């Protein structure tokens, strides 16, 4: 339905713009897995959900739903970058 699409589009447009900037940073940092909204280093589970659940809202995908507040997240990288398949930013 067109009305539902327009509502979804209007509620997501600023997040989508931020996502494009994040995507550039992602590759420039060698595939470092960060939260799209806060840019905090995040877990693979959270990162995968950010990419694989595009119709979930920002609240559902918030880093707080995946990482406890005082948890130190060990940096993780895209396997393609970590394995040397893609390099140089």
Buried (B, 14 or more C-beta within 10 A) or exposed (E): EEEEEEEEEEEBEEBEEEBEEBEEEBBEBBBBBBBBBEBEBBBBEBBEBBEEEEEEEEEEBBBEEBBEEEEEBEEBBBEEBEEEEBEEE
